[in-house]
Amino acid sequence: MFQARDFIITREGLVFAVTLNETEAGRVVACLRYAPTPAGLRKVTTHEAEAILRTRYPRYLYYSPRRDALLHAVPINAVETHLCPRQRLRELLDRPATEPLIDKLQRLVDLFEVEGLSSEQLGVTGSLLIGLQHEASDLDLVVYGREPFEQARRIVRDGFAHGWLQAPDRALWRATYQRRGCALSFDEYLWHEQRKYNKGAIDGTKFDLILMEENSMDADPRLWCKLGRTRIRAPVIDAEGAFATPARYRLDHPEIPLALCFTATYLGQAEAGERVEISGHLEQASDGERRIVIGTSREAPEEYIKVIPS
């Protein structure tokens, strides 16, 4: 079973990050994140990944009729190695903390366990999953299940209040903002992020909490077609899926009842009862239902969700 935040490696040495908890047409939907070079694996941007696949590995590009989109997708029989966040975290917790980053990871997980969150509910993704971490790497923790994820957010909030953990400072937020290429202004981005409690720092190293709903499947059998870019304003009536993959926001809108977000920048962006402005791609299902999609690429230029102040 392939889950979002797992990594898969092809026989050519391409490393993909799984993006959905399902397969389509015998393929794992995933984004190319690392490519082999003579000097070893190198992390690639979205534009670099597109160019590499188009020119050298077009077999890993797949047009999805369900989503009316060209996706990175790896045939299951082309998967050479499957890396799982839970298994990797167990390995890292059992090894001697000879690296400062591993020491911080172990102390962070210990803190969660002391506060009642079992390490069995946690995994690690990103550079640590592939073994390419360095001293400046972030800690990307996967939390399995919505209740454990909310518990982890509460522990982070309490950790800030009691000094066990540090809230990211302005410099760290700005670095994250610049790396993301967010369509919001920095002050707008900062306001939204500081209330999520899914990011923090331990001894100066940033960590992220990532929700993984293990039973979450995008099993909608309908075909969707893109109708072009749009921008709407609407109240959020249900944000229970706001931190999921993909995030879901139910809207009180006469034509577009759902916002679906595939980029991490806008996970947890709004709460029920808040009014939002959303810029994204309008899609229509084969039965006429419409939705707005944010995150058609990792950077998602000109696509955003933001709360409109009362």
RABELGI-V337163 format. One line per field, one symbol per residue. psi: psi as a letter, one per 20 degrees, with the letter a starting at -180 (. if undefined). A space follows every 10 residues. Layout:
psi->???
This chain:
psi->ppqqirqqpr iijppqppiq krqpkkqopq pphqqqrhja qppqrggggg gggghhliij pppohhilqo qpppphiioh poppggghgg ghhiqqmiqh ghghgghghg ggghjjoqii jqrpabhhhi kkqahjqroo pppoqgghgh gghhggghhg hijhrpqprh ghghggghhh lqirrghggg gghijhkjqa qolipqqqpp poohjopmjo iqpqqpjrqr prpqqpipkh khjrorqppp qnphhnippp piphhkpkhq qpiqpqpppb ppqprhjiqq rppplirghl pjprpqpoq.
